[in-house]
Amino acid sequence: MEQRVLGRTGREVSVIGLGTWQLGADWGQVREEDALAVLDAAVDSGVTFFDTADVYGDGRSEQLIGRYLRDRPDAGVFVATKMGRRAEQLPEHYDLQNFRAWTDRSRANLGVDTLDLVQLHCPPAPVYSSEAVFDALDTLVAERRVAAYAVSVETCAEALAAIARPGTASVQIILNPFRLKPLEEVLPAAAEAGVGIIARVPLASGLLSGKYTRHTVFAADDHRTFNRRGQAFDQGETFSGVDFGIGIEAAAEFAELAPSRATPAQAALRWIIQQPGVTTVIPGARSSEQARANAGAAAVPELPPKTLEAVRDLYDRRIRPQVHDRW
């Protein structure tokens, strides 16, 4: 699989990574043996980048990854985790003492001395303008608790603020055919600064797979049930902020744009990694089959200009009014 340098980390990672939120919580239960099988299928398909967080299953996702990598020390996987969401979202909580405690917990969960990458997990807006916060992150690097640090953001404005920080290695942001705003300023700014881009929520919480209908019912403990209006966390994390009914209709249109022998999900992933400035994309998977299919998107031929134009038209007609000015 194609490898790209992840910004200021200087490390190469696969263009298709694996998001592991599903293996922790908020997507319904995944058995431990199934979770480990997903990791195995991803690695065997060429994936060398896992994204996780200390809050996914309160550490379960990190622990599963740590166990897997102990059993497969030759896997060569770069692991990015996140911190900050286990505490109340107040700017004053983002200090060196908490950073040390949070990264110590992740290091123990993952079974490593130094984290490959730690990302602030969608922190409050004032955090991005705090010199003390970024000084503390620099201290984590100096202490070799982390090799590099980054941010996961909700808005383009937050992404641009993070990119302007000289120590930011990468920015994780929602980017998919239903969320095009990052193409305008964020991706060009990141490319100019040498900052990596990790594209998350690539399938708009599964909408872009084309598998759902208006009658699809998700489990009670699935965020696609309990967070549709942002009741638990930022609404943009669920279906990319798109109304479910409108999203179903738009996804049906998108499915018609998929090239032959590619699924709609693979077409969406191919679209993302084709955008200039993107380093890697992190679809999640609840089964080995999903993990292998996602990885297969790297082998899909580049989408032609006609398809790219059709995606833009679909976005402008159906999606833009709901999301463009919010994030």
Phi and psi in degrees as GROMACS dihedral restraints (atoms count N, CA, C in turn):
[ dihedral_restraints ]
;  ai    aj    ak    al  type     phi  dphi    fc
    3     4     5     6     1   -59.1    20    10
    4     5     6     7     1   139.2    20    10
    6     7     8     9     1  -114.5    20    10
    7     8     9    10     1   143.0    20    10
    9    10    11    12     1  -132.3    20    10
   10    11    12    13     1   150.0    20    10
   12    13    14    15     1   -73.6    20    10
   13    14    15    16     1   128.4    20    10
   15    16    17    18     1   -84.6    20    10
   16    17    18    19     1    80.6    20    10
   18    19    20    21     1    51.5    20    10
   19    20    21    22     1  -134.4    20    10
   21    22    23    24     1   -79.3    20    10
   22    23    24    25     1     0.9    20    10
   24    25    26    27     1   -71.8    20    10
   25    26    27    28     1   -26.8    20    10
   27    28    29    30     1    74.6    20    10
   28    29    30    31     1     3.2    20    10
   30    31    32    33     1   -99.2    20    10
   31    32    33    34     1   144.5    20    10
   33    34    35    36     1   -89.2    20    10
   34    35    36    37     1   140.8    20    10
   36    37    38    39     1  -136.3    20    10
   37    38    39    40     1   159.5    20    10
   39    40    41    42     1   -70.1    20    10
   40    41    42    43     1   147.1    20    10
   42    43    44    45     1   -66.8    20    10
   43    44    45    46     1   -27.8    20    10
   45    46    47    48     1  -106.5    20    10
   46    47    48    49     1   118.2    20    10
   48    49    50    51     1  -104.6    20    10
   49    50    51    52     1  -162.8    20    10
   51    52    53    54     1  -134.7    20    10
   52    53    54    55     1   120.2    20    10
   54    55    56    57     1   -85.4    20    10
   55    56    57    58     1   136.7    20    10
   57    58    59    60     1  -117.7    20    10
   58    59    60    61     1    22.1    20    10
   60    61    62    63     1   -56.4    20    10
   61    62    63    64     1   -43.8    20    10
   63    64    65    66     1   -57.8    20    10
   64    65    66    67     1   -30.1    20    10
   66    67    68    69     1   -80.7    20    10
   67    68    69    70     1    -8.9    20    10
   69    70    71    72     1  -101.9    20    10
   70    71    72    73     1   -59.4    20    10
   72    73    74    75     1  -172.0    20    10
   73    74    75    76     1   176.1    20    10
   75    76    77    78     1    72.7    20    10
   76    77    78    79     1     9.0    20    10
   78    79    80    81     1  -130.7    20    10
   79    80    81    82     1    20.1    20    10
   81    82    83    84     1    86.7    20    10
   82    83    84    85     1   167.4    20    10
   84    85    86    87     1   -78.4    20    10
   85    86    87    88     1   140.2    20    10
   87    88    89    90     1  -124.7    20    10
   88    89    90    91     1   124.4    20    10
   90    91    92    93     1   -66.1    20    10
   91    92    93    94     1   151.7    20    10
   93    94    95    96     1   -58.8    20    10
   94    95    96    97     1   -43.7    20    10
   96    97    98    99     1   -65.4    20    10
   97    98    99   100     1   -33.4    20    10
   99   100   101   102     1   -70.9    20    10
  100   101   102   103     1   -38.8    20    10
  102   103   104   105     1   -62.8    20    10
  103   104   105   106     1   -44.4    20    10
  105   106   107   108     1   -65.2    20    10
  106   107   108   109     1   -34.6    20    10
  108   109   110   111     1   -66.8    20    10
  109   110   111   112     1   -35.4    20    10
  111   112   113   114     1   -62.3    20    10
  112   113   114   115     1   -46.7    20    10
  114   115   116   117     1   -59.9    20    10
  115   116   117   118     1   -42.6    20    10
  117   118   119   120     1   -64.7    20    10
  118   119   120   121     1   -43.8    20    10
  120   121   122   123     1   -64.2    20    10
  121   122   123   124     1   -38.6    20    10
  123   124   125   126     1   -63.7    20    10
  124   125   126   127     1   -48.6    20    10
  126   127   128   129     1   -62.5    20    10
  127   128   129   130     1   -43.1    20    10
  129   130   131   132     1   -65.6    20    10
  130   131   132   133     1   -18.3    20    10
  132   133   134   135     1   -94.5    20    10
  133   134   135   136     1     4.2    20    10
  135   136   137   138     1   103.2    20    10
  136   137   138   139     1     2.3    20    10
  138   139   140   141     1   -74.1    20    10
  139   140   141   142     1   130.6    20    10
  141   142   143   144     1  -125.1    20    10
  142   143   144   145     1    16.5    20    10
  144   145   146   147     1  -136.7    20    10
  145   146   147   148     1   119.8    20    10
  147   148   149   150     1  -111.4    20    10
  148   149   150   151     1   137.0    20    10
  150   151   152   153     1  -115.8    20    10
  151   152   153   154     1   130.8    20    10
  153   154   155   156     1  -141.8    20    10
  154   155   156   157     1  -169.5    20    10
  156   157   158   159     1  -161.5    20    10
  157   158   159   160     1   152.8    20    10
  159   160   161   162     1   -66.6    20    10
  160   161   162   163     1   -19.4    20    10
  162   163   164   165     1   -91.7    20    10
  163   164   165   166     1   -10.4    20    10
  165   166   167   168     1   -72.1    20    10
  166   167   168   169     1   105.3    20    10
  168   169   170   171     1    66.6    20    10
  169   170   171   172     1    25.0    20    10
  171   172   173   174     1    54.0    20    10
  172   173   174   175     1    39.7    20    10
  174   175   176   177     1   107.8    20    10
  175   176   177   178     1   -10.3    20    10
  177   178   179   180     1   -60.7    20    10
  178   179   180   181     1   -42.9    20    10
  180   181   182   183     1   -61.6    20    10
  181   182   183   184     1   -46.3    20    10
  183   184   185   186     1   -60.1    20    10
  184   185   186   187     1   -44.1    20    10
  186   187   188   189     1   -63.5    20    10
  187   188   189   190     1   -40.2    20    10
  189   190   191   192     1   -64.0    20    10
  190   191   192   193     1   -42.1    20    10
  192   193   194   195     1   -63.9    20    10
  193   194   195   196     1   -44.0    20    10
  195   196   197   198     1   -59.4    20    10
  196   197   198   199     1   -44.1    20    10
  198   199   200   201     1   -62.9    20    10
  199   200   201   202     1   -44.3    20    10
  201   202   203   204     1   -62.2    20    10
  202   203   204   205     1   -45.4    20    10
  204   205   206   207     1   -71.5    20    10
  205   206   207   208     1   -24.8    20    10
  207   208   209   210     1   -67.5    20    10
  208   209   210   211     1   -35.2    20    10
  210   211   212   213     1   -78.7    20    10
  211   212   213   214     1   -21.4    20    10
  213   214   215   216     1  -129.4    20    10
  214   215   216   217     1    66.1    20    10
  216   217   218   219     1   -63.5    20    10
  217   218   219   220     1   -15.4    20    10
  219   220   221   222     1   -92.3    20    10
  220   221   222   223     1     6.5    20    10
  222   223   224   225     1   -68.2    20    10
  223   224   225   226     1   -26.4    20    10
  225   226   227   228     1    65.7    20    10
  226   227   228   229     1    36.8    20    10
  228   229   230   231     1   -92.9    20    10
  229   230   231   232     1   133.3    20    10
  231   232   233   234     1   -89.4    20    10
  232   233   234   235     1   126.8    20    10
  234   235   236   237     1  -113.3    20    10
  235   236   237   238     1   121.2    20    10
  237   238   239   240     1  -105.6    20    10
  238   239   240   241     1   126.4    20    10
  240   241   242   243     1  -116.8    20    10
  241   242   243   244     1  -178.3    20    10
  243   244   245   246     1  -138.8    20    10
  244   245   246   247     1   159.5    20    10
  246   247   248   249     1  -144.0    20    10
  247   248   249   250     1   156.6    20    10
  249   250   251   252     1   118.6    20    10
  250   251   252   253     1   -14.7    20    10
  252   253   254   255     1   -95.1    20    10
  253   254   255   256     1    -2.2    20    10
  255   256   257   258     1   -83.8    20    10
  256   257   258   259     1   -10.0    20    10
  258   259   260   261     1  -112.6    20    10
  259   260   261   262     1   162.7    20    10
  261   262   263   264     1   -57.8    20    10
  262   263   264   265     1   138.9    20    10
  264   265   266   267     1   -78.1    20    10
  265   266   267   268     1    75.6    20    10
  267   268   269   270     1  -121.1    20    10
  268   269   270   271     1   136.5    20    10
  270   271   272   273     1   -55.0    20    10
  271   272   273   274     1   -35.1    20    10
  273   274   275   276     1   -68.0    20    10
  274   275   276   277     1   -14.7    20    10
  276   277   278   279     1   -78.9    20    10
  277   278   279   280     1   -11.5    20    10
  279   280   281   282     1   -91.3    20    10
  280   281   282   283     1    74.8    20    10
  282   283   284   285     1  -129.7    20    10
  283   284   285   286     1   172.4    20    10
  285   286   287   288     1   -62.3    20    10
  286   287   288   289     1   -38.9    20    10
  288   289   290   291     1   -60.2    20    10
  289   290   291   292     1   -47.5    20    10
  291   292   293   294     1   -68.3    20    10
  292   293   294   295     1   -39.0    20    10
  294   295   296   297     1   -58.2    20    10
  295   296   297   298     1   -42.4    20    10
  297   298   299   300     1   -63.8    20    10
  298   299   300   301     1   -44.5    20    10
  300   301   302   303     1   -65.1    20    10
  301   302   303   304     1   -43.9    20    10
  303   304   305   306     1   -65.8    20    10
  304   305   306   307     1   -43.4    20    10
  306   307   308   309     1   -72.4    20    10
  307   308   309   310     1   -31.4    20    10
  309   310   311   312     1   -61.3    20    10
  310   311   312   313     1   -40.7    20    10
  312   313   314   315     1   -64.9    20    10
  313   314   315   316     1   -43.4    20    10
  315   316   317   318     1   -67.2    20    10
  316   317   318   319     1   -38.0    20    10
  318   319   320   321     1   -61.6    20    10
  319   320   321   322     1   -40.6    20    10
  321   322   323   324     1   -67.7    20    10
  322   323   324   325     1   -43.5    20    10
  324   325   326   327     1   -61.1    20    10
  325   326   327   328     1   -41.9    20    10
  327   328   329   330     1   -86.0    20    10
  328   329   330   331     1   -13.7    20    10
  330   331   332   333     1    72.2    20    10
  331   332   333   334     1    37.9    20    10
  333   334   335   336     1  -130.1    20    10
  334   335   336   337     1   156.2    20    10
  336   337   338   339     1   -81.1    20    10
  337   338   339   340     1   -37.3    20    10
  339   340   341   342     1  -127.9    20    10
  340   341   342   343     1   126.7    20    10
  342   343   344   345     1   -74.1    20    10
  343   344   345   346     1   136.3    20    10
  345   346   347   348     1   -59.8    20    10
  346   347   348   349     1   -44.1    20    10
  348   349   350   351     1  -157.0    20    10
  349   350   351   352     1   131.8    20    10
  351   352   353   354     1  -118.2    20    10
  352   353   354   355     1   134.3    20    10
  354   355   356   357     1  -115.8    20    10
  355   356   357   358     1   135.0    20    10
  357   358   359   360     1   -64.8    20    10
  358   359   360   361     1   130.7    20    10
  360   361   362   363     1   -94.0    20    10
  361   362   363   364     1    85.2    20    10
  363   364   365   366     1    47.7    20    10
  364   365   366   367     1    62.2    20    10
  366   367   368   369     1   -73.2    20    10
  367   368   369   370     1   169.1    20    10
  369   370   371   372     1   -60.0    20    10
  370   371   372   373     1   150.4    20    10
  372   373   374   375     1   -54.7    20    10
  373   374   375   376     1   -40.1    20    10
  375   376   377   378     1   -61.4    20    10
  376   377   378   379     1   -21.1    20    10
  378   379   380   381     1   -60.1    20    10
  379   380   381   382     1   -35.4    20    10
  381   382   383   384     1   -67.0    20    10
  382   383   384   385     1   -22.0    20    10
  384   385   386   387     1  -102.0    20    10
  385   386   387   388     1     8.7    20    10
  387   388   389   390     1   -92.2    20    10
  388   389   390   391     1   115.4    20    10
  390   391   392   393     1   -62.9    20    10
  391   392   393   394     1   -37.6    20    10
  393   394   395   396     1   -62.4    20    10
  394   395   396   397     1   -37.4    20    10
  396   397   398   399     1   -62.7    20    10
  397   398   399   400     1   -46.5    20    10
  399   400   401   402     1   -75.7    20    10
  400   401   402   403     1   -27.8    20    10
  402   403   404   405     1   -63.8    20    10
  403   404   405   406     1   -40.4    20    10
  405   406   407   408     1   -65.6    20    10
  406   407   408   409     1   -39.0    20    10
  408   409   410   411     1   -64.7    20    10
  409   410   411   412     1   -39.2    20    10
  411   412   413   414     1   -61.6    20    10
  412   413   414   415     1   -36.2    20    10
  414   415   416   417     1   -64.7    20    10
  415   416   417   418     1   -39.0    20    10
  417   418   419   420     1   -59.5    20    10
  418   419   420   421     1   -38.7    20    10
  420   421   422   423     1   -67.1    20    10
  421   422   423   424     1   -45.0    20    10
  423   424   425   426     1   -61.6    20    10
  424   425   426   427     1   -34.1    20    10
  426   427   428   429     1   -83.7    20    10
  427   428   429   430     1    -1.0    20    10
  429   430   431   432     1    61.5    20    10
  430   431   432   433     1    26.0    20    10
  432   433   434   435     1   -74.1    20    10
  433   434   435   436     1   -33.9    20    10
  435   436   437   438     1  -133.8    20    10
  436   437   438   439     1   148.3    20    10
  438   439   440   441     1   -82.8    20    10
  439   440   441   442     1   -29.6    20    10
  441   442   443   444     1  -160.6    20    10
  442   443   444   445     1   162.7    20    10
  444   445   446   447     1  -131.6    20    10
  445   446   447   448     1   160.7    20    10
  447   448   449   450     1  -155.1    20    10
  448   449   450   451     1  -173.6    20    10
  450   451   452   453     1  -136.8    20    10
  451   452   453   454     1   148.1    20    10
  453   454   455   456     1  -110.2    20    10
  454   455   456   457     1   127.5    20    10
  456   457   458   459     1  -121.1    20    10
  457   458   459   460     1   162.9    20    10
  459   460   461   462     1   -98.6    20    10
  460   461   462   463     1   -36.6    20    10
  462   463   464   465     1  -119.1    20    10
  463   464   465   466     1   160.3    20    10
  465   466   467   468     1   -65.9    20    10
  466   467   468   469     1   -35.7    20    10
  468   469   470   471     1   -61.8    20    10
  469   470   471   472     1   -41.2    20    10
  471   472   473   474     1   -64.8    20    10
  472   473   474   475     1   -40.0    20    10
  474   475   476   477     1   -60.7    20    10
  475   476   477   478     1   -44.5    20    10
  477   478   479   480     1   -65.5    20    10
  478   479   480   481     1   -37.1    20    10
  480   481   482   483     1   -64.6    20    10
  481   482   483   484     1   -39.9    20    10
  483   484   485   486     1   -69.6    20    10
  484   485   486   487     1   -39.9    20    10
  486   487   488   489     1   -61.4    20    10
  487   488   489   490     1   -31.6    20    10
  489   490   491   492     1   -71.3    20    10
  490   491   492   493     1   -14.7    20    10
  492   493   494   495     1   -80.7    20    10
  493   494   495   496     1   127.5    20    10
  495   496   497   498     1   -66.7    20    10
  496   497   498   499     1   -18.9    20    10
  498   499   500   501     1   -95.4    20    10
  499   500   501   502     1    -4.8    20    10
  501   502   503   504     1   -71.4    20    10
  502   503   504   505     1   119.7    20    10
  504   505   506   507     1   -82.4    20    10
  505   506   507   508     1   -36.8    20    10
  507   508   509   510     1  -156.7    20    10
  508   509   510   511     1   165.8    20    10
  510   511   512   513     1  -129.2    20    10
  511   512   513   514     1   131.1    20    10
  513   514   515   516     1  -103.5    20    10
  514   515   516   517     1   128.0    20    10
  516   517   518   519     1  -147.1    20    10
  517   518   519   520     1   151.4    20    10
  519   520   521   522     1   -70.9    20    10
  520   521   522   523     1   123.6    20    10
  522   523   524   525     1  -147.8    20    10
  523   524   525   526     1   122.6    20    10
  525   526   527   528     1  -165.8    20    10
  526   527   528   529     1   175.9    20    10
  528   529   530   531     1   -61.6    20    10
  529   530   531   532     1   -11.1    20    10
  531   532   533   534     1  -103.1    20    10
  532   533   534   535     1     7.2    20    10
  534   535   536   537     1  -145.5    20    10
  535   536   537   538     1    88.4    20    10
  537   538   539   540     1  -100.0    20    10
  538   539   540   541     1    -9.4    20    10
  540   541   542   543     1   -56.3    20    10
  541   542   543   544     1   -36.6    20    10
  543   544   545   546     1   -58.8    20    10
  544   545   546   547     1   -20.1    20    10
  546   547   548   549     1   -66.7    20    10
  547   548   549   550     1   -24.6    20    10
  549   550   551   552     1   -72.5    20    10
  550   551   552   553     1   -50.7    20    10
  552   553   554   555     1  -127.1    20    10
  553   554   555   556     1   -37.4    20    10
  555   556   557   558     1   -65.9    20    10
  556   557   558   559     1   -51.3    20    10
  558   559   560   561     1   -63.6    20    10
  559   560   561   562     1   -43.7    20    10
  561   562   563   564     1   -61.9    20    10
  562   563   564   565     1   -40.1    20    10
  564   565   566   567     1   -66.5    20    10
  565   566   567   568     1   -40.2    20    10
  567   568   569   570     1   -64.3    20    10
  568   569   570   571     1   -44.1    20    10
  570   571   572   573     1   -61.4    20    10
  571   572   573   574     1   -41.8    20    10
  573   574   575   576     1   -65.8    20    10
  574   575   576   577     1   -35.5    20    10
  576   577   578   579     1   -87.3    20    10
  577   578   579   580     1    -7.3    20    10
  579   580   581   582     1    75.2    20    10
  580   581   582   583     1    28.6    20    10
  582   583   584   585     1   -99.9    20    10
  583   584   585   586     1   133.7    20    10
  585   586   587   588     1   -73.7    20    10
  586   587   588   589     1   155.3    20    10
  588   589   590   591     1  -120.8    20    10
  589   590   591   592     1   121.9    20    10
  591   592   593   594     1  -106.3    20    10
  592   593   594   595     1   114.8    20    10
  594   595   596   597     1   -88.9    20    10
  595   596   597   598     1   120.9    20    10
  597   598   599   600     1  -114.4    20    10
  598   599   600   601     1   170.6    20    10
  600   601   602   603     1    50.5    20    10
  601   602   603   604     1    46.6    20    10
  603   604   605   606     1   -68.3    20    10
  604   605   606   607     1   -22.8    20    10
  606   607   608   609     1  -108.9    20    10
  607   608   609   610     1    18.2    20    10
  609   610   611   612     1    51.6    20    10
  610   611   612   613     1    52.5    20    10
  612   613   614   615     1    57.4    20    10
  613   614   615   616     1    32.9    20    10
  615   616   617   618     1    97.7    20    10
  616   617   618   619     1   -13.1    20    10
  618   619   620   621     1   -54.6    20    10
  619   620   621   622     1   -44.6    20    10
  621   622   623   624     1   -73.6    20    10
  622   623   624   625     1    -3.9    20    10
  624   625   626   627     1   -72.4    20    10
  625   626   627   628     1   -20.6    20    10
  627   628   629   630     1    74.5    20    10
  628   629   630   631     1    12.1    20    10
  630   631   632   633     1   -92.7    20    10
  631   632   633   634     1   -11.4    20    10
  633   634   635   636     1  -101.1    20    10
  634   635   636   637     1   156.4    20    10
  636   637   638   639     1  -125.4    20    10
  637   638   639   640     1   174.2    20    10
  639   640   641   642     1   -59.8    20    10
  640   641   642   643     1   -21.4    20    10
  642   643   644   645     1   -95.4    20    10
  643   644   645   646     1     0.5    20    10
  645   646   647   648     1   -63.2    20    10
  646   647   648   649     1   133.1    20    10
  648   649   650   651     1  -115.5    20    10
  649   650   651   652     1   129.8    20    10
  651   652   653   654     1  -102.0    20    10
  652   653   654   655     1   157.8    20    10
  654   655   656   657     1   -61.2    20    10
  655   656   657   658     1   155.6    20    10
  657   658   659   660     1   -61.8    20    10
  658   659   660   661     1   -31.2    20    10
  660   661   662   663     1   -93.7    20    10
  661   662   663   664     1    16.3    20    10
  663   664   665   666     1   -98.0    20    10
  664   665   666   667     1   130.5    20    10
  666   667   668   669     1   -61.9    20    10
  667   668   669   670     1   -19.5    20    10
  669   670   671   672     1   -72.0    20    10
  670   671   672   673     1    -9.1    20    10
  672   673   674   675     1   -97.3    20    10
  673   674   675   676     1   -48.8    20    10
  675   676   677   678     1   -97.0    20    10
  676   677   678   679     1    -2.1    20    10
  678   679   680   681     1  -126.9    20    10
  679   680   681   682     1    22.4    20    10
  681   682   683   684     1   -62.5    20    10
  682   683   684   685     1   -28.6    20    10
  684   685   686   687     1  -112.6    20    10
  685   686   687   688     1    20.5    20    10
  687   688   689   690     1    75.9    20    10
  688   689   690   691     1    30.1    20    10
  690   691   692   693     1   -69.2    20    10
  691   692   693   694     1   -28.4    20    10
  693   694   695   696     1  -109.6    20    10
  694   695   696   697     1   -35.5    20    10
  696   697   698   699     1  -156.4    20    10
  697   698   699   700     1  -171.7    20    10
  699   700   701   702     1   -54.7    20    10
  700   701   702   703     1   130.2    20    10
  702   703   704   705     1   -60.0    20    10
  703   704   705   706     1   -29.2    20    10
  705   706   707   708     1   -64.1    20    10
  706   707   708   709     1   -16.7    20    10
  708   709   710   711     1   -77.1    20    10
  709   710   711   712     1   -16.8    20    10
  711   712   713   714     1  -110.9    20    10
  712   713   714   715     1   117.2    20    10
  714   715   716   717     1    55.3    20    10
  715   716   717   718     1    27.5    20    10
  717   718   719   720     1    57.0    20    10
  718   719   720   721     1    21.1    20    10
  720   721   722   723     1    85.9    20    10
  721   722   723   724     1     2.7    20    10
  723   724   725   726     1   -85.6    20    10
  724   725   726   727     1   137.6    20    10
  726   727   728   729     1   -55.2    20    10
  727   728   729   730     1   135.6    20    10
  729   730   731   732     1   -59.6    20    10
  730   731   732   733     1   -45.6    20    10
  732   733   734   735     1   -63.5    20    10
  733   734   735   736     1   -45.3    20    10
  735   736   737   738     1   -65.0    20    10
  736   737   738   739     1   -38.8    20    10
  738   739   740   741     1   -62.2    20    10
  739   740   741   742     1   -39.1    20    10
  741   742   743   744     1   -60.5    20    10
  742   743   744   745     1   -45.2    20    10
  744   745   746   747     1   -66.3    20    10
  745   746   747   748     1   -43.3    20    10
  747   748   749   750     1   -66.7    20    10
  748   749   750   751     1   -36.5    20    10
  750   751   752   753     1   -65.2    20    10
  751   752   753   754     1   -34.9    20    10
  753   754   755   756     1   -63.9    20    10
  754   755   756   757     1   -38.1    20    10
  756   757   758   759     1   -66.9    20    10
  757   758   759   760     1   -41.6    20    10
  759   760   761   762     1   -62.9    20    10
  760   761   762   763     1   -39.6    20    10
  762   763   764   765     1   -57.5    20    10
  763   764   765   766     1   -31.3    20    10
  765   766   767   768     1   -70.9    20    10
  766   767   768   769     1   -14.7    20    10
  768   769   770   771     1   -89.3    20    10
  769   770   771   772     1   -10.7    20    10
  771   772   773   774     1   -64.8    20    10
  772   773   774   775     1   136.2    20    10
  774   775   776   777     1   -67.5    20    10
  775   776   777   778     1   162.5    20    10
  777   778   779   780     1   -61.0    20    10
  778   779   780   781     1   144.4    20    10
  780   781   782   783     1    67.2    20    10
  781   782   783   784     1    15.5    20    10
  783   784   785   786     1  -125.9    20    10
  784   785   786   787     1   139.6    20    10
  786   787   788   789     1   -77.7    20    10
  787   788   789   790     1   163.2    20    10
  789   790   791   792     1   -56.3    20    10
  790   791   792   793     1   -39.3    20    10
  792   793   794   795     1   -62.7    20    10
  793   794   795   796     1   -43.5    20    10
  795   796   797   798     1   -64.5    20    10
  796   797   798   799     1   -36.9    20    10
  798   799   800   801     1   -63.2    20    10
  799   800   801   802     1   -40.4    20    10
  801   802   803   804     1   -64.5    20    10
  802   803   804   805     1   -43.4    20    10
  804   805   806   807     1   -66.2    20    10
  805   806   807   808     1   -40.8    20    10
  807   808   809   810     1   -61.4    20    10
  808   809   810   811     1   -41.3    20    10
  810   811   812   813     1   -58.4    20    10
  811   812   813   814     1   -42.9    20    10
  813   814   815   816     1   -66.0    20    10
  814   815   816   817     1   -49.8    20    10
  816   817   818   819     1   -72.0    20    10
  817   818   819   820     1    -9.7    20    10
  819   820   821   822     1   -84.8    20    10
  820   821   822   823     1   -12.0    20    10
  822   823   824   825     1   -77.1    20    10
  823   824   825   826     1   128.2    20    10
  825   826   827   828     1   -58.2    20    10
  826   827   828   829     1   128.3    20    10
  828   829   830   831     1   104.8    20    10
  829   830   831   832     1   -17.4    20    10
  831   832   833   834     1   -75.4    20    10
  832   833   834   835     1   132.2    20    10
  834   835   836   837     1   -90.9    20    10
  835   836   837   838     1   -53.5    20    10
  837   838   839   840     1  -151.4    20    10
  838   839   840   841     1   159.2    20    10
  840   841   842   843     1  -124.8    20    10
  841   842   843   844     1   145.4    20    10
  843   844   845   846     1  -124.2    20    10
  844   845   846   847     1    70.8    20    10
  846   847   848   849     1   -66.4    20    10
  847   848   849   850     1   146.7    20    10
  849   850   851   852     1   -89.6    20    10
  850   851   852   853     1   170.4    20    10
  852   853   854   855     1  -152.8    20    10
  853   854   855   856     1   139.7    20    10
  855   856   857   858     1  -106.7    20    10
  856   857   858   859     1    -1.5    20    10
  858   859   860   861     1  -147.4    20    10
  859   860   861   862     1   160.9    20    10
  861   862   863   864     1   -61.3    20    10
  862   863   864   865     1   -37.5    20    10
  864   865   866   867     1   -62.7    20    10
  865   866   867   868     1   -42.9    20    10
  867   868   869   870     1   -62.6    20    10
  868   869   870   871     1   -43.4    20    10
  870   871   872   873     1   -60.6    20    10
  871   872   873   874     1   -44.2    20    10
  873   874   875   876     1   -67.2    20    10
  874   875   876   877     1   -40.7    20    10
  876   877   878   879     1   -64.4    20    10
  877   878   879   880     1   -41.1    20    10
  879   880   881   882     1   -62.1    20    10
  880   881   882   883     1   -46.3    20    10
  882   883   884   885     1   -60.8    20    10
  883   884   885   886     1   -32.1    20    10
  885   886   887   888     1   -64.2    20    10
  886   887   888   889     1   -16.2    20    10
  888   889   890   891     1   -62.5    20    10
  889   890   891   892     1   -25.2    20    10
  891   892   893   894     1   -65.2    20    10
  892   893   894   895     1   -22.7    20    10
  894   895   896   897     1   -93.6    20    10
  895   896   897   898     1    -4.1    20    10
  897   898   899   900     1   -70.6    20    10
  898   899   900   901     1   132.2    20    10
  900   901   902   903     1   -59.2    20    10
  901   902   903   904     1   154.9    20    10
  903   904   905   906     1   -55.5    20    10
  904   905   906   907     1   140.0    20    10
  906   907   908   909     1   -72.9    20    10
  907   908   909   910     1   137.6    20    10
  909   910   911   912     1   -73.6    20    10
  910   911   912   913     1   162.0    20    10
  912   913   914   915     1   -52.8    20    10
  913   914   915   916     1   -36.2    20    10
  915   916   917   918     1   -60.6    20    10
  916   917   918   919     1   -40.5    20    10
  918   919   920   921     1   -68.8    20    10
  919   920   921   922     1   -42.2    20    10
  921   922   923   924     1   -60.1    20    10
  922   923   924   925     1   -39.8    20    10
  924   925   926   927     1   -66.8    20    10
  925   926   927   928     1   -37.6    20    10
  927   928   929   930     1   -66.7    20    10
  928   929   930   931     1   -36.7    20    10
  930   931   932   933     1   -63.0    20    10
  931   932   933   934     1   -44.7    20    10
  933   934   935   936     1   -61.3    20    10
  934   935   936   937     1   -43.3    20    10
  936   937   938   939     1   -62.9    20    10
  937   938   939   940     1   -43.1    20    10
  939   940   941   942     1   -60.6    20    10
  940   941   942   943     1   -45.0    20    10
  942   943   944   945     1   -59.8    20    10
  943   944   945   946     1   -48.9    20    10
  945   946   947   948     1   -62.5    20    10
  946   947   948   949     1   -37.4    20    10
  948   949   950   951     1   -77.1    20    10
  949   950   951   952     1   -42.0    20    10
  951   952   953   954     1  -110.5    20    10
  952   953   954   955     1   -30.5    20    10
  954   955   956   957     1  -110.4    20    10
  955   956   957   958     1   -41.0    20    10
  957   958   959   960     1   -46.8    20    10
  958   959   960   961     1   -47.7    20    10
  960   961   962   963     1   -59.0    20    10
  961   962   963   964     1   -25.0    20    10
  963   964   965   966     1   -86.2    20    10
  964   965   966   967     1   -31.2    20    10
  966   967   968   969     1  -123.7    20    10
  967   968   969   970     1   -25.3    20    10
  969   970   971   972     1   -63.3    20    10
  970   971   972   973     1   -39.6    20    10
  972   973   974   975     1   -88.7    20    10
  973   974   975   976     1    -4.3    20    10
  975   976   977   978     1   -92.5    20    10
  976   977   978   979     1   -36.0    20    10
